[in-house]
Amino acid sequence: MRMRALALVLGTCVVAACGDAVRIVKRTIALQEAFFRQIDKRSPTPEIRDQLKNLARSGAGDSVQLLVAQGLVRLDDSSLVRRMELMSVMLDLSDEPICAAVSRGTPGSGQMTLAMATFEAADLEDWAALLIEAQIATLEQRPVRSVSQEVLANSIKGAIAALPDSEETRMTAILTRFQAASDGDACWAGRVLFRQGGALPEPARSQMALGLVQP
């Protein structure tokens, strides 16, 4: 699989773009390998392990995304705080259009793959672990957790309040029209929000981390 993917890229890419293309393919393969390592490591039963591996091999993206979306709200505080930290890294390393789409929560599958492919080493492994644990949490039907909109709003206000006045004003304006904001504004706001959220004191940090994965 690894050599075939690289051969396809090398056979079709333009010389100037080959370096980036090969880098992306290598990181995408590394991400896939991380997912399978985490499936083996975290699956509580052989049945769940086989189910997750079959989904991963079949390319059932919609089913996997649904399991992840339903599972994130079942994870513990430390996992969700780590997700917030990793989201900050991902947004910082992604190009503006991808950063904006991820910040809005509307990335295409190709964009999300490119965003995830920015991770290196430990961050890559931790991201894979989070997504696999979320799928397992759904399959095991762990209890769904939530915070009220008021609590989430207060934690976001706390994160924004720590910004310089000019940035606080800009952030407030962007959040009132987030989906309609320009890619530049949406990306900037996403980067700042996740970075500031990770710096909040407890319990506001955990409350924000949970609130950001609620439907």
Secondary structure, DSSP 8 states (H G I E B T S, - for coil): -HHHHHHHHHHHS-HHHHHHHHHHHHHHHHHHHHHHHHHHHH-SSHHHHHHHHHHHHHT-HHHHHHHHHHHHTTS-HHHHHHHHHHHHHHHHHS-HHHHHHHHHT---HHHHHHHHTT--HHHHHHHHHHHHHHHHHHHTT-------HHHHHHHHHHHHHTS-HHHHHHHHHHHTTGGGS-HHHHHHHHHHHHHHHHTS-TTHHHHHHHHTT--
